Amino acid sequence: MDLLQGGIVRRSTAMLAAGMLLLAACRGASTAEGSLTTTTTTRPIETTTVPSTTTTTGASTTTTTTFPPRFASVDLFTFVSAGPVITNGPDLEWDWQHTDPGAAVYHDGSIHVFQNGFVGWPAPVGVGYWRSDDLGKTWIEVSEDPVFDGTDLDYVGRAALASSVLVDDDGTWVLYFYTWDSPGWPAGQSKIGRATAPSPTGPWTADLQPVLFPGPAGSWDEYAVLAPSVIKTETGYEMYFAGRTRDGAMIGRATSPDGISWTKYDNPATTDDPFGASDPVMRPGDPREGNVWDLRNVMQPRVALTNDGYVMLYTAANTITDPVLINQKYGLAVSDDGLEWRRSSGEVITPGTIDTAAFWYTELLFAEGSYFLFVEAARGNETEVYLATHQGPLSLDG
């Protein structure tokens, strides 16, 4: 779950305990993480820009801001079925009510998914393990019990949630997770941790300290860092994450030579808060672009390194403070370098496509020339995981 995971019906159990039902909003691996080899083409983002001019009075200076053109987003993904591919557990089990796709990786010809399962929210979370050996057509619940939960870690408050997974060259499985450290929602503090195992079923051993912390007071990510998406490149590791204050969210990037020690992206041209210590690589859409759909908050990056370059599935929300009015939407962005992103002109998936009430957490995977988009969808008082796919290159026409 991202800071906004836990949505309309997903949080209902916890809220009913308080005497009311809140209708509110309830983690892509690089193909280099598994045995699949992907060649990334040099496909530059178009240079056509949408100009916007702002005039500063008094000093009589004029600055011009340009925006990369957005690409069409309709009909990019098709759901493989009207039903879920990863389902909840039996009644009264640890995962009977809510299941989100957590983290996914393609390795040795199989898709591996580490689901987050929980009852109510905020609540303890168990990380389960599912596998598909036929590119998502059929699924096996490998373990009925959680393979990881983070309950033995001092820095985990309420829960630890799987968000990204990869397999290192020596065969070590590496899981990145984020904590939920507050009893409330959606205002939850969070840090990012890391665990390793010799196999997907474990045993998983978490690092004794988080690998990424919120920024200093006054920064754009001072309150929480969460929902990491980690990819392995020729030069090391890159992490994309959601950073937030108490009332705003943006997407950041960090790099590491070993997957353990991380440095947040910092543009030397920005020296004042909120961007003095580090900078986001994606901010909310700008109203000067016109009728854009991602104006207020952007978060929950799901990044894959593909034949189309860097591809990010991300979430936009109208608010991250009001659990009743919250509304989430999901779009794509593409990049050649992971820093400059060109975004879709609108949503790429909507709940009505499969007759569900809402979408919450997502995951994006690229394998064998196809994109696999996992989404947590709500029906009734429960959420389960559905799968949509896109085969071949993305159409990036404007």
Secondary structure, 3 states (H helix, E strand, C coil): CCCCCCECCCCHHHHHCCCCCCCCECCCECHHHCCCCCCCCCCCCCCCCEEEEEEECCCCEEEEEEECCCECCCCCCEECCCCCCECCCCCCCCCCCEEEEEEEEEECCEEEEEEEEECCCCCCCEEEEEEECCCCCCCEEEEEEEEECCCCCCCCCCEEEEEEEEECCCCCEEEEEEEECCCCCCCCCECEEEEEECCCCCCCEECCCCCECCCCCCCCCCCEEEEEEEEEECCEEEEEEEEECCCCEEEEEEEECCCCCCEECCCCCCCCCCCCCCCEEECCCCHHHCCCCCCCEEEEEEEEEECCEEEEEEEEECCCCCCCCCCEEEEEEEECCCCCCEEECCCCCCHHHHCCCEEEEEEEEEECCEEEEEEEEEECCEEEEEEEEEECCCCCCC
